[in-house]
């Protein structure tokens, strides 16, 4: 099988915002307790943060992490998680039906972010609360001193402001499952009034309005149009959420799901631009794809969970090789609209549908999906180039004209490098990929990294953490401006070139 990729350094999609490689920590399952925070663990530091987990997070170079939810935030009182730990109250957590001990809260998260080398993306509760809580939280986090909430923060040991720049106006408010679920008009009004007072407290912040919870919502895309009709002047982003699964074992269709993600992104952009045109606006609304991943493996186990436990295992998907391939395709989908997708959060970071898994009192290891996310976050910086792809195609029962090759190239001018990300969706045949970089002059191959495995269902575990692991044995070779490489069947490939 043969395919071709042509790119030109003058045909640029857009500059890649590093925050497209963000992630997410919610008070859900073992994401916090037993994940990033486990006092008494052999690797725990003086604040209770697991150093083995911090090392893996730093390896991913995740620039921003969304917190504290997720569904959790719509019933959360942030005041429960600040101040002396011994005075904090345990609460019934209704979104996931657990007990929240509140021993980890806002200030602990801010401290963890500093150690992880990341920024916080903070969500405010617009489910059970609203504008008053939102403005107070911004004051607590960002105002230097001399006011009630900034001085309260200082009394809690945080004298310098946290200076959180990016804020989410609630979470999935279109969903009937959400605490405080609202219609688009109800949410739009609440979001507008919250946004106003939040920016009055700190005019430097940027805001994300809630978009649809998934492409399949019956209210999509009317929800986006109505919400932006209210909030266009106050917000910079609108959110997208999407998860995929392979419940019926149809791998060719599963690997094609990123084409649906492409359409989702295009439809939201079109809706944003419609509102801009109708308002005679001058600014583009950008996209924050702040929940995305594969999620289905843990569904049955979660249905059997006993409620009202502290940090029980929840949403602990054990990812296989085909999941890593789809995650690679989804990353490429977002890079293909790097002009408008400026932030994204792989949901989530540790234990809960996550690239990093841990055992309580035990080890930490990389899941299969860790690797494409790592490669993109490390090498996917600079400008995304328009990919002209010629590839054989296949049809599934529900998706037609699926190219076997999914690919994009990124040009990092400062480093003098082009990186090609490529997935061979074929389950049967290797692919010969010829990449034409005609505008770059002679190329030199730095490395051709391959993530491959004969078994689509192969997984990594604590006992066998390297079952699915990339290698640098790819055969990419450059001849002037042409680069030829073999992409093994069902593989993720990273071809780095000096130009």
Buried (B, 14 or more C-beta within 10 A) or exposed (E): BEBBBBBBBEEBBBEBBBBBBBBBBBBBBBBBBBBBBBBEBEBBEEEBBBEBBBEBBEBBBBBBBBBBBBBBBBBBEBBBBBBEBEEBEEBEBBBBBBBBBBBBBBBBBBBBBEBBEBBBBBBBBBBBBBBEBBBBBBBBBBBEEEBEBBBBBBEBEBEEBBBBBBBBBBBBBBBEEBBBBBEBEBBBBBBBBBBBBBBEBBEEBBBBBBBBBBBEBEBBBBBBBBBBBBBBEBBBBBBBBBBBBBEEEEBBBBBBBBBBBBEBBEBBBEBBBBBBEEEEBEEBBBBBBBBBBBBBBBEEEBEEBEEEEEBBBBBBBEBBBBBBBBBBBBBBBBBBBBBBBBBBBBBBBBBBBBBBBBEBEEEBBBBBBBBBBBBBBBBBBBBBBBBEBEBBEBEBEEBEEBBBBBBBBBBBEEBEBBBBBBBBBBBEBBBEBBBBBEBBEEBEBBBBBBBBBEEBEBBBEEEEBEBBBBEEEBEBEBEEBBBEBBBBBBBBBBBBBBB
